[in-house]
Amino acid sequence: MDLEQVWAIREDDVYPSLFGSTRRGIFPLALALFTGQFGQTKVDPRWLHHGVIEFAPTASRRSWLYVTSGHSNPWEQSPENYDKAGDSGAGVEFALATTEQGDWAIQTVQSMLAFDILLCAGRYPGKGPLAVHDRIPLQTPLNRDPNCLLRNLVVTDAEGIPAVFQLPSGSVRLMAFTGLTDAELSFAKANGSLSIIERLREAGFHPINNPGRPSIL
């Protein structure tokens, strides 16, 4: 079973079974994302085959869901070395759950995916890949609306969707993003990311992102 077959299994079999059959995309990463937003002069052509898929709400999930595809491609693994007990590719894909459909969600997840690709490629020396509880300033409103208070993200464990799925080439972990206001980011810096995640969950603002919500602080 080669890379293309693993790729097809993820997108045509695994994802519909986990997230529903009604979807839009895939929206691939553009060269301009790497060269413009991230200032890269050397871009691996394989990165442009990564992208984001939009999944509509289902009977069991009330949110829109934006999921990456490609980060778990076993680019560096030959089929004879596939290890189901190990990681497939980077061993991770990312998700963003939202109360509303929007291209802004696609663009946000594309940016986070590109950022992690660059981290994994060693383009930021001394920094490892994104991990649960990492905090990321966006420096712009989450949905690009100036009235939106969510200007930061925190990486979380996936909730409401499976946290792990299996491919023939190995295991894949799903990590998610939750939006934070500037005040919530400051609280997380002082008290830890888990503290703000718990408070957002209690307020009904995690794991589904509502870009129009008020700050809880």
C-alpha positions in Angstrom: 0.0 0.0 0.0 1.6 3.2 -1.2 1.3 6.9 -0.1 -1.5 7.6 -2.5 -3.6 4.8 -1.2 -3.0 5.9 2.4 -4.0 9.4 1.4 -7.2 8.2 -0.2 -8.1 6.1 2.8 -7.8 9.1 5.1 -9.9 11.4 2.9 -12.4 9.0 1.4 -13.0 6.5 4.2 -11.7 7.7 7.6 -12.8 11.3 7.5 -16.3 10.8 6.2 -16.8 8.1 8.9 -15.5 10.4 11.6 -16.8 13.8 10.5 -19.7 13.2 8.1 -20.2 13.0 4.4 -21.2 16.6 3.6 -18.0 18.5 3.0 -16.3 21.2 1.0 -12.7 21.2 -0.3 -9.9 20.3 0.0 -8.5 23.8 0.1 -4.7 23.4 -0.5 -2.0 25.5 1.0 -0.8 28.2 -1.4 2.8 29.1 -2.2 2.0 32.7 -1.3 1.0 31.6 2.2 4.6 30.4 2.8 6.4 33.2 1.0 4.1 36.0 2.1 2.8 35.4 5.6 5.8 33.4 6.7 8.5 34.9 4.6 9.9 31.7 3.3 12.1 31.6 0.2 12.4 27.8 -0.1 9.2 25.8 -0.1 9.0 22.1 -0.4 6.5 21.3 -3.2 4.9 18.6 -1.1 3.7 21.2 1.3 1.3 22.5 -1.3 -0.6 19.2 -1.3 -1.6 19.8 2.3 -5.0 21.5 2.9 -8.2 21.9 4.8 -11.5 20.3 4.4 -14.8 21.8 5.7 -17.4 19.4 7.2 -21.0 20.5 7.8 -22.8 19.8 11.1 -24.2 16.3 11.5 -26.9 14.8 13.7 -24.3 14.0 16.4 -22.2 17.2 16.0 -23.7 20.6 15.9 -20.6 22.5 14.8 -19.0 23.2 11.5 -15.6 21.5 11.5 -12.4 22.4 9.6 -9.9 19.6 9.5 -6.4 19.5 7.9 -5.3 16.7 5.6 -1.8 15.9 4.5 0.2 16.4 7.6 -0.1 12.7 8.3 1.0 11.7 4.8 3.9 9.2 5.2 6.2 11.2 2.9 9.4 9.9 4.4 8.2 6.3 5.0 8.4 3.5 2.5 5.4 1.1 2.6 7.6 -1.8 3.9 8.5 0.4 6.9 4.9 1.4 7.8 4.4 0.9 11.6 0.9 0.9 12.9 2.3 1.4 16.4 4.2 4.5 15.3 3.2 7.8 13.7 2.0 8.3 10.2 3.9 11.3 8.8 4.0 14.1 11.3 1.5 12.0 13.4 -1.0 14.9 13.7 -3.8 16.7 12.0 -5.6 19.8 13.2 -9.2 20.8 13.7 -11.2 23.9 14.3 -14.9 23.6 15.4 -17.1 26.7 14.8 -20.6 27.8 15.3 -20.8 29.2 11.8 -19.5 28.4 8.3 -16.8 30.7 6.9 -13.8 31.0 4.7 -12.1 32.7 7.6 -12.0 29.3 9.4 -10.4 27.7 6.4 -7.8 30.5 6.2 -7.1 30.2 9.9 -6.5 26.5 9.9 -4.4 26.8 6.7 -2.1 29.3 8.5 -1.8 27.0 11.6 -1.0 24.0 9.4 1.6 25.9 7.4 3.1 27.2 10.7 3.4 23.6 12.0 4.9 22.4 8.8 7.6 25.0 9.1 8.2 24.1 12.7 8.5 20.4 11.8 11.0 21.4 9.0 13.2 23.2 11.4 12.6 26.6 10.0 12.4 28.1 13.5 15.5 26.8 15.3 15.0 25.9 18.9 11.2 25.5 18.5 9.4 22.2 18.2 6.1 21.4 16.6 2.8 22.7 18.0 1.8 20.9 21.2 -1.3 20.9 23.4 -1.6 24.1 25.5 0.6 26.1 23.2 -0.7 29.6 22.7 -0.6 31.5 19.4 -1.2 35.2 19.0 -3.0 35.8 15.7 -2.6 39.6 15.7 -5.9 39.8 13.9 -9.6 39.0 14.8 -10.3 35.3 14.3 -13.0 35.8 11.7 -11.5 39.1 10.3 -14.4 41.1 11.7 -13.0 44.1 13.7 -15.8 43.5 16.3 -14.5 39.9 17.0 -12.6 39.8 20.3 -10.9 36.5 19.6 -7.4 37.4 18.5 -5.4 34.3 19.8 -5.5 30.6 19.7 -4.7 27.9 22.2 -3.9 24.3 21.1 -6.1 21.7 22.8 -6.9 18.0 22.8 -9.7 17.2 20.4 -13.1 17.1 22.1 -16.4 16.0 20.6 -14.5 14.2 17.8 -12.1 11.2 18.1 -8.7 12.2 19.5 -6.9 9.6 17.5 -7.4 7.7 14.2 -5.5 4.9 12.5 -4.0 4.7 9.0 -2.2 1.8 7.5 1.0 3.8 7.8 0.5 4.6 11.5 -1.4 6.5 14.1 -2.6 10.1 13.8 -3.5 12.4 16.7 -6.1 15.1 16.3 -5.4 18.4 18.0 -7.8 21.4 18.0 -7.8 25.2 18.3 -9.8 27.3 20.6 -10.0 31.1 20.3 -9.0 33.4 23.1 -9.5 37.1 23.8 -6.5 39.2 24.8 -7.7 39.1 28.4 -8.1 35.3 28.3 -4.6 35.0 26.8 -3.2 37.0 29.7 -5.0 34.8 32.2 -3.6 31.7 30.5 -0.1 33.1 30.7 -0.5 33.7 34.4 -2.4 30.5 35.3 -1.7 28.0 32.5 -3.7 27.1 29.4 -5.6 24.3 31.1 -7.2 26.9 33.5 -8.6 29.0 30.7 -9.7 26.0 28.7 -11.7 24.8 31.8 -13.3 28.2 32.3 -14.2 28.4 28.6 -15.7 25.0 28.7 -17.8 25.9 31.8 -19.0 29.0 29.9 -20.0 27.0 26.8 -17.3 28.5 24.6 -15.1 25.3 24.2 -14.5 23.3 22.2 -16.8 25.0 19.7 -15.7 28.5 18.7 -18.2 31.3 18.5 -16.4 34.3 16.9 -19.1 36.7 18.2 -18.8 35.7 21.9 -17.9 38.1 24.7 -14.8 37.7 26.8 -15.3 35.7 29.9 -12.8 38.0 31.7 
